[in-house]
Amino acid sequence: MVKKGTSASVRGSTKSSGPGRQVGSAHSGHNRVDLKGQVTGEPKLRTFESGAVLITFNLRVPGRTGRFTSVPVCVWDADAATAGVSDGDVIRVRGALVRRFWADHAGGRRSVVEVVADDLAPTGGPRPGRGQD
C-alpha cells in the first residue's frame, strides 16, 4: 500500500522509459497523463541484468460511459518499489503515454502501450467495489 500522505516521485522517468531509452521530444509537454484509479492485482517487479528495475501493474479507471478501463502502468525506478503499491489501493498516477518494444524469449518482437509513471500518490479514498470491467 502507498503510505498515507506520501508521494513516490520516480526519478528521471519523464526522460527514460528504461535502460538507454529516451521518452519525449519537442512535443513531450503534450503527452501528460493524470489518472486516479484502483490497482488491480499485485504489482510485478522485474530486475534486468543491467540493474534496471521495472514495476508493472494495472490501474482500473472509470471511462466516459461509466464502464471501467484497465490501464497498464510501468515504473522504471528501484525506489518506486518501496512505495508499497498493492492490489486494491486507490492511487493517483502522473506520467506519459509510451509504446515500449522488447524481444520475447522466442525472439519475436512485442510491444505495449502503457503509462510510464513519474509520480505515484495515495488518494486517501475508499477502495471501490469491483464493478463492470
Residue, then its C-alpha position, 0 to 999 in steps of 0.5 A: m500500500v502507498k503510505k498515507g500522505t506520501s508521494a513516490s516521485v520516480r526519478g528521471s522517468t519523464k526522460s527514460s522509459g528504461p535502460g538507454r531509452q529516451v521518452g519525449s521530444a519537442h512535443s513531450g509537454h503534450n503527452r501528460v497523463d493524470l489518472k486516479g484509479q484502483v490497482t488491480g492485482e499485485p504489482k510485478l517487479r522485474t530486475f534486468e541484468s543491467g540493474a534496471v528495475l521495472i514495476t508493472f501493474n494495472l490501474r482500473v479507471p472509470g471511462r466516459t460511459g461509466r464502464f471501467t478501463s484497465v490501464p497498464v502502468c510501468v515504473w522504471d525506478a528501484d525506489a518506486a518499489t518501496a512505495g508499497v503499491s498493492d492490489g486494491d489501493v486507490i492511487r493517483v498516477r502522473g506520467a506519459l503515454v509510451r509504446r515500449f518494444w522488447a524481444d520475447h524469449a522466442g525472439g519475436r518482437r512485442s510491444v505495449v502501450e502503457v503509462v510510464a509513471d513519474d509520480l505515484a500518490p495515495t488518494g486517501g479514498p475508499r477502495p471501490g467495489r469491483g464493478q463492470d470491467 
